[in-house]
Amino acid sequence: MHNELTFERYLAQRKHSAKTIRSYSYAVKNFLALRPDAAKFSYRDVINFMSEKVAQTENKSAIAVELAAIKRYYDFLLETGVRQDHPCRSLNFKGTSRNRNVVHVDLFSSEELEKLLEREERYAALKLKNQALVSLLIYQGLIAQEIANMKTHHVDLDAGLIYVKESRMSSRRHLPILPRQYRILERYLRESRGELISVETDALLVGKLGTPITVDDIHYIISTYKPLFPDRNITPMIIRQSVIANWLNEASLALEQVQIMAGHRWISTTLKYRQSNHEQHRELINRWHPLG
């Protein structure tokens, strides 16, 4: 039918230029010719396909255009109801050469991180607030700024989910509340927050003065846990790195799942946390990293 939405018409509706429409249409036509089942592709299928393309050409611009076209193709499938999910929205080719390496010897196991919840506190309200803070670090692996930005409505106890807003450093995501954490957050919201708060605010966490917690507050609070591990450095960033490494190496979660949970924009960032299979790590880094 003439009124049927085609990929080309979809691109035109999205205000792409005529040149981009021709380029994307050509790339997707070739993609579907090579992979007739592409409409059902998973994230891993797309990575495997793009890895093959990288091995076949040194033209970085062509690879970048092809990936952009494929991502638009899956946007089109979403728009037309063929798919209910997007398999590769988070996949990008930019490198991370300026990122620091993860020093695995500095990291904490999941069992060690759990000990942070067991510290005794003088005041019950502050204890619950600190436990809520620590739980967001050790269970969701959040960045200090993400925690400081959180509002009360970002914690959905009924759905069992925590919403993390997109930032300059990370992607937005919904993360599950763990069973032990649920009770902590529920009690903090029901009991402690009302006792601590001194100004009108929708900030999730408030400090001992009753005002919204800041990044500096978070770093200071975590520094007070140093006596639990006197011979080791403990910071919000080291905790986050530990959590991500544990997702990969202890829990053996899929690489793409960890990328989404961590909010990483580039898969090469997530790969830094994998301790095993170093040859595979090096191979994937060599394929994806140089394209940034």
C-alpha positions in Angstrom: 0.0 0.0 0.0 1.2 3.5 -0.8 0.4 4.8 2.8 2.4 2.0 4.4 5.3 3.4 6.4 8.6 2.3 4.8 12.0 2.7 6.2 12.7 5.5 3.7 9.5 7.4 4.7 10.4 6.8 8.4 13.8 8.4 7.8 12.1 11.4 6.0 9.7 11.8 8.9 12.7 12.0 11.2 14.0 14.9 9.2 17.1 13.2 7.8 18.7 14.7 4.7 18.3 13.1 1.3 21.9 12.1 1.4 21.5 10.4 4.8 18.3 8.6 3.7 20.1 7.2 0.7 23.1 6.1 2.8 21.1 4.5 5.6 18.7 2.8 3.1 21.7 1.3 1.2 23.3 0.1 4.4 20.2 -1.5 5.8 19.4 -3.2 2.4 22.9 -4.8 2.5 22.4 -5.7 6.2 19.2 -7.5 5.5 20.6 -9.2 2.4 23.4 -10.6 4.6 21.2 -11.3 7.6 17.6 -12.0 6.6 16.7 -12.7 10.2 18.0 -9.4 11.4 14.6 -8.3 12.7 15.0 -10.8 15.5 18.6 -10.0 16.3 19.8 -9.7 19.9 22.5 -7.3 21.2 25.1 -10.1 20.8 24.0 -10.8 17.2 24.5 -7.1 16.3 28.0 -7.1 18.0 29.0 -10.2 16.1 27.8 -8.8 12.8 29.6 -5.5 13.3 32.8 -7.2 14.5 32.8 -9.1 11.1 32.4 -5.8 9.3 35.3 -4.3 11.3 37.5 -7.2 10.3 36.7 -6.7 6.6 37.5 -2.9 6.3 39.7 -0.2 7.8 37.2 2.5 6.8 36.1 3.8 10.2 33.6 6.3 8.8 31.8 3.6 6.8 31.5 1.4 9.9 30.2 4.3 11.9 27.5 5.0 9.3 26.6 1.4 9.0 26.0 1.1 12.8 24.0 4.4 12.8 21.8 3.0 9.9 21.3 -0.3 11.7 20.3 1.5 15.0 17.8 3.6 12.9 16.4 0.3 11.4 15.6 -1.0 14.9 14.1 2.4 15.8 11.9 1.8 12.7 10.9 -1.7 13.9 9.9 -0.2 17.2 7.9 2.5 15.5 6.0 0.0 13.4 5.4 -2.4 16.2 7.5 -5.2 14.8 9.7 -5.2 17.9 9.0 -4.2 21.5 12.7 -3.6 22.3 15.8 -2.1 20.8 18.7 -4.6 20.7 21.6 -2.2 20.3 20.7 1.4 21.3 23.6 1.5 23.7 26.2 0.2 21.2 28.7 2.8 20.1 32.2 2.8 18.5 33.8 5.6 20.5 36.9 4.5 22.4 37.9 5.0 26.0 41.7 5.5 25.7 41.6 8.3 28.3 39.9 6.2 30.9 41.9 4.9 33.7 42.4 1.2 34.0 40.7 -0.8 36.7 43.1 -2.1 39.3 41.4 -5.3 40.4 43.6 -5.8 43.4 42.1 -2.7 45.0 38.5 -3.9 44.7 36.2 -5.5 47.3 34.3 -8.7 47.0 30.5 -8.7 47.4 30.9 -10.2 50.9 33.2 -7.4 51.9 30.9 -4.8 50.6 28.0 -6.2 52.7 30.0 -5.5 55.8 29.5 -1.8 55.2 25.8 -2.2 56.1 26.7 -3.7 59.5 28.5 -0.8 61.0 27.1 0.4 64.4 25.8 4.0 64.6 24.9 6.1 67.6 21.7 7.5 66.1 19.1 5.3 64.5 18.0 7.9 62.0 21.5 8.5 60.8 22.1 4.7 60.7 19.2 4.1 58.3 20.2 7.1 56.1 23.8 5.8 55.9 22.5 2.3 55.2 20.3 3.6 52.4 23.3 5.4 50.9 25.6 2.4 51.2 22.9 0.2 49.7 22.8 2.3 46.6 26.5 2.1 46.3 27.0 -1.7 46.9 23.8 -3.0 45.2 23.3 -0.6 42.2 26.9 0.6 41.8 25.8 4.2 41.5 28.1 7.2 41.0 28.1 9.7 43.9 26.6 12.4 41.7 23.8 10.1 40.6 22.9 9.5 44.3 23.1 13.2 45.1 20.7 13.8 42.2 18.1 11.2 43.3 14.6 12.2 44.3 12.1 10.3 46.5 10.0 9.4 43.4 13.0 7.7 41.8 12.6 4.9 44.3 9.5 2.8 43.4 9.0 0.3 46.3 5.8 -1.1 44.8 7.6 -1.9 41.5 10.8 -2.8 43.2 12.8 -0.5 41.0 15.2 2.4 41.3 15.3 5.0 38.4 18.7 6.5 37.6 18.6 9.7 35.4 20.9 10.0 32.4 24.0 12.2 33.0 27.0 13.3 31.1 28.8 10.3 32.3 26.2 7.5 32.1 23.0 6.3 30.6 19.6 6.3 32.3 18.5 3.0 33.7 16.0 1.2 35.9 17.6 -1.2 38.4 16.0 -3.7 40.7 15.9 -3.2 44.5 17.4 -6.1 46.2 15.5 -7.9 49.0 17.8 -6.8 51.9 17.8 -3.3 50.5 14.1 -3.0 50.2 13.6 -3.0 54.0 16.4 -0.4 54.4 14.9 2.0 51.9 11.3 1.4 53.1 12.2 2.2 56.7 14.4 5.2 55.8 11.6 6.8 53.8 9.0 6.0 56.4 10.9 6.8 59.6 14.3 8.5 59.3 13.9 10.9 56.4 11.0 12.7 58.2 13.1 13.0 61.4 16.2 14.3 59.6 14.7 16.8 57.1 14.8 20.5 57.9 14.0 22.1 54.6 11.3 21.4 52.0 12.9 19.1 49.4 12.2 16.1 47.3 15.8 14.9 47.5 16.0 11.2 48.4 18.9 11.5 50.9 19.3 14.3 53.4 22.3 14.8 55.7 22.5 15.2 59.5 21.7 18.9 59.1 18.5 18.0 57.3 19.5 19.4 53.9 19.9 17.5 50.6 23.1 15.3 50.6 25.9 16.5 48.4 28.7 14.6 46.6 31.2 15.9 49.2 28.9 14.6 51.9 28.9 11.2 50.3 32.7 11.1 50.0 33.0 12.1 53.6 30.6 9.5 54.9 32.3 6.7 53.0 35.7 7.9 54.3 34.4 7.2 57.9 34.2 3.5 56.9 37.9 3.3 56.6 38.4 1.6 60.1 36.5 -1.4 58.7 39.3 -1.9 56.1 42.3 0.0 57.6 44.8 -1.2 55.1 42.8 -0.4 52.0 41.5 2.6 50.2 37.7 3.0 50.1 35.9 5.6 48.1 32.5 5.7 46.3 34.3 5.1 43.0 36.2 2.1 44.3 32.9 0.7 45.6 31.3 1.2 42.2 34.2 -0.4 40.4 34.0 -3.4 42.8 30.3 -3.8 42.2 30.7 -3.8 38.4 33.6 -6.2 38.6 31.6 -8.5 40.8 28.7 -8.5 38.4 31.0 -9.8 35.7 33.4 -12.0 37.6 31.4 -13.3 40.6 27.9 -13.4 39.3 29.0 -14.1 35.7 26.3 -11.7 34.3 26.4 -11.2 30.5 28.7 -8.4 29.3 25.8 -6.5 27.6 23.7 -6.8 30.8 26.4 -5.3 32.9 26.9 -2.5 30.5 23.3 -1.5 30.8 23.2 -1.9 34.6 26.4 0.2 35.0 25.1 2.9 32.6 28.2 2.6 30.5 28.0 4.3 27.1 30.8 2.2 25.6 31.1 -1.6 25.8 34.9 -1.2 26.0 34.4 0.5 29.4 32.6 -2.5 30.7 35.3 -4.9 29.3 37.9 -3.3 31.6 36.2 -4.9 34.6 36.5 -8.5 33.2 39.3 -10.4 35.0 39.2 -13.7 33.1 39.7 -14.5 29.4 42.3 -11.8 28.8 42.8 -12.8 25.1 39.1 -12.2 24.4 39.3 -8.9 26.2 42.2 -7.8 24.1 40.6 -9.0 20.9 37.4 -7.0 21.5 39.2 -3.9 22.7 41.3 -4.0 19.5 38.1 -4.3 17.4 36.0 -1.6 19.1 38.4 0.8 20.8 40.3 2.1 17.8 37.1 3.3 16.2 36.7 6.2 18.7 
